[in-house]
Amino acid sequence: MAKFSLEKIIHAKREDVFKIFSNYEDYQKLVPQYYSSIRIRSVRDNVAVVEEHLLLGDLELLFMAKHVATPSVLHEVYVIGGKSRGSYIRQEFIEIPEGTKILVDANLKLTGNMRIPKLLNSAKLSKHYSCLIDYLGKVCED
């Protein structure tokens, strides 16, 4: 299991930042180096089930995720299928004078060959996820 937390400040309105970060439909277009494919399985109100192919450095994850959004405040991702089943990522969006502060808490549960120590280094995964957040942040600021 790899747990990490991140805090980022993005110089853009909270609503705009939330729209980019919670718009899983565009992940493949916005950050193709991280998301090689996205397939939406179902959408109901603020809940969606999505098949995702995520690359975090040396780690390649193919999973089914449930995205739950509380507009402009919270975006939660529950991994409900795949080798990383049981993983959870929480993104909280806080309005500040400089723009938006994003608090990320991740709990990645990895099984099988993904548990190899060199792949399951929390600091390494945190670094790669931080880069993903930075790319999305740049999109928000542009």
N, C-alpha and C positions, 0 to 999 in steps of 0.2 A: 504494500500500500504506500502511495506517495501523497503526502499532504503538504500543501503550501498556501500561503496567502500573499496577495499583491495589492499594492495601492498605487494608483496612477491619477494624475491630474491632466485633464484634457481641456484645452481652451476653446470650448464650444458650449452651447446651451444644452442643458440636461435632456430636453426632449429630443434634440437632434442626435445626441450621443446615444441615447436609448434606442432610437430608431435604427441606427447602424448596427449596434451590438446585438439587438434582439431580432434582426432581420436575417435569420438563418438561410432564407431563400437566396440571398445574394452572397453568402460566404464564398462560394466557388468562384464568383466573378471578382470579388473584392480582395481575397487573399488565396489565390489558387495554389501558392506554394505550401499552404497549410491544409486546405480543403480541396482534394482532388475530385470529390463528387458529393452531391447532396441530393437526396430523393425524399420528397415530402410524401408521407403515408396518409396522414389525416390531420385536419385542423378543425377545432371547435372552440369558438370564442378565443380566449387567450392561452389555449393549450394546443400544442402540435406534436405529432409523432414524426420523427425524421430519421432517415437512414443517412449516416455520415461516414465519410472516409477522411480521417484526420491524420496529418503527419506532424509529429513533434520531434524534430531532430531525427534520431535513429529509430524512433518508435512510430510504428504505423498502426493505427487503430481503425477498425471497421466496426461500427456499433449502431444500435437503434437507440435514439434518445427522445425523451419527452421534454419539450421546452414549455415552461410555464412563465408567463409574463404578467407582471403587475405594472401597467404602463407608467413609464418615466421613472420608476423607482427600483424595480427588481426584475432580474432575468435569471431563472433557475433552469439547470439542465440536469435531468436524471437519466443515467444510462440504464436502459431497461432490457438490453439485449447485446450479445457479443461477449468477447473475452474480458472486457472491462465493465461488465454488468455490476451494478451497485455503486458505480462512481457517481459523484455529485459535484457540480460546479455552480457556485452562487456569485452573481454579479450585482452589486448594489450601487445605485447611482445617486450621488448626493450633490445638490446644487451648492456651489460656493461662489464667492465674488469673482474668482479667476475663471470660472467655467463650471466644470463638473469633476468631482472626485469619484473614481470607481474603486470599490473595494471588492476584491476577488478572493473567494475561498474555494479551494479545490481539494477534493479527496478522491484520488484516482486509485481504483482497485484493479490491479493487474494480475493475470493468471498465466499459467503455462510458461512458454519461453519468454514472455514479456517481463518475467520476474528476474531475469538475469541482472545481477547487480549493476553492470555498466549501463543498462537501459533504464533501470529503476532508481536512478539517482535523483532524489527529490530536487536538489539544487539545479541539476541539468534540465529537468522537466519544467521547473519554475522559470528558468531562463528562456526556454523556447516558448512557453506560454506567454511570458512577458513580452517577447518580440511580437507575437501574434496580436496582443493587446495594443502594442505600439503602432503596428500597421493599421489596425482599425481606428486608432486614435488620430493618425495622420489623415485618414479619409474624412473623419469628422471635422477636423480643423481646416481642411481645404475648401 
